[in-house]
Amino acid sequence: MAPGDRIHDVVVVGAGPAGASCAYWLAEAGWDVAVVEKKHFPREKTCGDGLTPRAVRQLADMGLEGALAGAHRYVGLRSLGFGQVVELAWPEHPVYPSYGYTITRHDLDGLVAGRAAKAGAKLWEGTEAVAPILANPGPPPADRSSRGNGGVGRASVLPPCLGVTVRDTTSGATRAVRARYVVVTDGSNSRLGRALGTARRRDYPLGMALRGYFRSPRHDDPFIESHLDIRDPGGTVVPGYGWIFPMGDGRVNVGVGLLSTAQRWKGVNTSALMDTFVSWAPKSWELSPETACGPPTGGKLPMGLAVGPRVGPNVVVAGDAGGSINPFNGEGIAYGYETGRLAAESVGAALAGGGPASVLAYEQRLEDEYADYYRVGRAFVRLISHPQVMRACVSVGMRSETVMEGLLRIMANLMRPDHRGPSEIAYRTMVAVAGILPDPAEPDHPR
Ligand SMILES: Cc1cc2nc3c(=O)[nH]c(=O)nc-3n(C[C@H](O)[C@H](O)[C@H](O)COP(=O)(O)OP(=O)(O)OC[C@H]3O[C@@H](n4cnc5c(N)ncnc54)[C@H](O)[C@@H]3O)c2cc1C
């Protein structure tokens, strides 16, 4: 049998957090998994490099917490806004640790992909998926991304797929990788997902972020720092946030993130915003063009399950390719690991005899796990997109440590399942309120 004729149980496209986690859990369960990754590890990936307790939990479950020993461990979040500062430790939780790590994606992603390979997945680096092999080739999917809900939440599903055509990035040679199930985890641009028919809801928030590294005497600060009142060069507050994440290796990761829900999004120049943030950040960090380690790079953050459809009879979409970033805080690594794991469980159940029904159930599992929370997150993002509301919330909230503690728990999705404390009660109230609020359509933004 020629290599291209072999039919794998699963082909996973992309070995970032979502793909590597999916491949690990499938390989661990004994399935024949091929992972195609267009880059070679270690590789750079633009990110804030912040792992929250949710991400740490997933890494620990994959047996990788020991491998983080050299990474910078931090204990909580310092928030600054409109002249106020609040420093909060990660809360106690029965499931998640009360610490996080910072680690470059250069170092992290190869670790997890390597773990999947050690569990038995075939990891083909330098191998780019260029097109799906459709079971019933026909005209390309209609462009549903131009307006409105982009197919998400409709009954529509992705078409059946026999595998992917891949290109060796060194030789340029192409070949077919065939599989019974296809997992799409190719990140926020998701070329393969779009070729299959996914589209982003333009009425959902989209983040746009830029980050760079700086040498800093505070590189091993025990808190990550978030700035809630970033300004454009004219001094006007914009809907977004700035961050300074100590890396523990002599550097800090500094970035700005913008939210697409405001009309003013189009006018904001993110590079200028970054320069302004760098010059305006607390001097003790010593951020300046002289301490910069290189020019900043940026990327998009599809949030709140903004991309769909996420299933077909033998296809699932996870991570950024499915828009799984948390709208509250722009965190996507943990949700990549989690949705990759859910995808693996659904595909594993399908392979074990459940067939397409098990794959289609993935969507329901996503809904059960995230729908309420992300609906609240989207409402939150719309609210804070109004600078006056943002200012009022920050200045009132930051006067009370209890409010900020509750908010941290909600924003990092660390509510306790076993306890009804103030944050859990506040969150249930938010779910109820968000349920009766409309999700209004937003102006068009480029995908
Ligand atoms: C500036 C910025 C800062 C961020 N900061 C944080 C943070 O601090 N903490 C956090 O939790 N999240 C952060 N995020 C979000 C986080 O980076 C993403 O949510 C996360 O990387 C999603 O993982 P993924 O596996 O879905 O996609 P990715 O990490 O993008 O992985 C996709 C993989 O697929 C590969 N690939 C793509 N196309 C193909 C193809 N055709 N064939 C084969 N392989 C392919 C890519 O090379 C890549 O390895 C940030 C994002 C940005 C842009």
The ligand as a Tripos MOL2 file, in Angstrom:
@<TRIPOS>MOLECULE
LIG
   53    58     1     0     0
SMALL
NO_CHARGES

@<TRIPOS>ATOM
      1 C1         -0.9460   38.8190   20.7480 C.3       1 LIG1
      2 C2         -1.6590   37.6460   21.3740 C.ar      1 LIG1
      3 C3         -1.5170   37.4090   22.7300 C.ar      1 LIG1
      4 C4         -2.1400   36.2990   23.3110 C.ar      1 LIG1
      5 N1         -1.9140   36.0640   24.6420 N.ar      1 LIG1
      6 C5         -2.4260   34.9590   25.2160 C.ar      1 LIG1
      7 C6         -2.1030   34.6180   26.5510 C.ar      1 LIG1
      8 O1         -1.2930   35.2770   27.2170 O.2       1 LIG1
      9 N2         -2.6750   33.5160   27.0980 N.ar      1 LIG1
     10 C7         -3.5440   32.7290   26.4060 C.ar      1 LIG1
     11 O2         -4.0600   31.7530   26.9720 O.2       1 LIG1
     12 N3         -3.8580   33.0150   25.1120 N.ar      1 LIG1
     13 C8         -3.3060   34.0880   24.4920 C.ar      1 LIG1
     14 N4         -3.5680   34.3530   23.1730 N.ar      1 LIG1
     15 C9         -4.4410   33.4370   22.4260 C.3       1 LIG1
     16 C10        -3.6960   32.1370   22.0670 C.3       1 LIG1
     17 O3         -2.4800   32.4570   21.4310 O.3       1 LIG1
     18 C11        -4.5370   31.2640   21.1280 C.3       1 LIG1
     19 O4         -5.8520   31.2150   21.5990 O.3       1 LIG1
     20 C12        -3.9760   29.8350   21.0460 C.3       1 LIG1
     21 O5         -2.7180   29.8280   20.4270 O.3       1 LIG1
     22 C13        -4.9340   28.9450   20.2450 C.3       1 LIG1
     23 O6         -4.3880   27.6640   20.0500 O.3       1 LIG1
     24 P1         -4.7560   26.8510   18.7160 P.3       1 LIG1
     25 O7         -4.1120   25.5120   18.8590 O.co2     1 LIG1
     26 O8         -6.1980   26.8960   18.4530 O.co2     1 LIG1
     27 O9         -4.0900   27.6670   17.5230 O.3       1 LIG1
     28 P2         -2.5420   28.0280   17.2680 P.3       1 LIG1
     29 O10        -1.8070   28.1850   18.5330 O.co2     1 LIG1
     30 O11        -2.5560   29.1560   16.3100 O.co2     1 LIG1
     31 O12        -1.9640   26.7360   16.5430 O.3       1 LIG1
     32 C14        -2.3130   26.4300   15.2170 C.3       1 LIG1
     33 C15        -1.1990   25.5660   14.6410 C.3       1 LIG1
     34 O13        -1.5990   25.1270   13.3500 O.3       1 LIG1
     35 C16        -0.5170   25.2720   12.4580 C.3       1 LIG1
     36 N5         -1.1100   25.4230   11.1380 N.ar      1 LIG1
     37 C17        -1.8170   26.4700   10.6570 C.ar      1 LIG1
     38 N6         -2.2540   26.2250    9.4140 N.ar      1 LIG1
     39 C18        -1.8260   24.9740    9.0990 C.ar      1 LIG1
     40 C19        -1.9750   24.1590    7.9520 C.ar      1 LIG1
     41 N7         -2.6630   24.5730    6.8780 N.pl3     1 LIG1
     42 N8         -1.4030   22.9350    7.9540 N.ar      1 LIG1
     43 C20        -0.6960   22.4910    9.0240 C.ar      1 LIG1
     44 N9         -0.5190   23.2340   10.1470 N.ar      1 LIG1
     45 C21        -1.0920   24.4560   10.1890 C.ar      1 LIG1
     46 C22         0.2230   26.4960   12.9590 C.3       1 LIG1
     47 O14         1.5790   26.5050   12.5110 O.3       1 LIG1
     48 C23         0.1030   26.3310   14.4730 C.3       1 LIG1
     49 O15         1.1620   25.5660   15.0020 O.3       1 LIG1
     50 C24        -2.9630   35.4420   22.5450 C.ar      1 LIG1
     51 C25        -3.1120   35.6990   21.1740 C.ar      1 LIG1
     52 C26        -2.4630   36.7750   20.5830 C.ar      1 LIG1
     53 C27        -2.6140   37.0070   19.1030 C.3       1 LIG1
@<TRIPOS>BOND
     1     1     2 1
     2     2     3 ar
     3     2    52 ar
     4     3     4 ar
     5     4     5 ar
     6     4    50 ar
     7     5     6 ar
     8     6     7 ar
     9     6    13 1
    10     7     8 2
    11     7     9 ar
    12     9    10 ar
    13    10    11 2
    14    10    12 ar
    15    12    13 ar
    16    13    14 ar
    17    14    15 1
    18    14    50 ar
    19    15    16 1
    20    16    17 1
    21    16    18 1
    22    18    19 1
    23    18    20 1
    24    20    21 1
    25    20    22 1
    26    22    23 1
    27    23    24 1
    28    24    25 2
    29    24    26 1
    30    24    27 1
    31    27    28 1
    32    28    29 2
    33    28    30 1
    34    28    31 1
    35    31    32 1
    36    32    33 1
    37    33    34 1
    38    33    48 1
    39    34    35 1
    40    35    36 1
    41    35    46 1
    42    36    37 ar
    43    36    45 ar
    44    37    38 ar
    45    38    39 ar
    46    39    40 ar
    47    39    45 ar
    48    40    41 1
    49    40    42 ar
    50    42    43 ar
    51    43    44 ar
    52    44    45 ar
    53    46    47 1
    54    46    48 1
    55    48    49 1
    56    50    51 ar
    57    51    52 ar
    58    52    53 1
@<TRIPOS>SUBSTRUCTURE
     1 LIG1         1 GROUP 0 **** ****
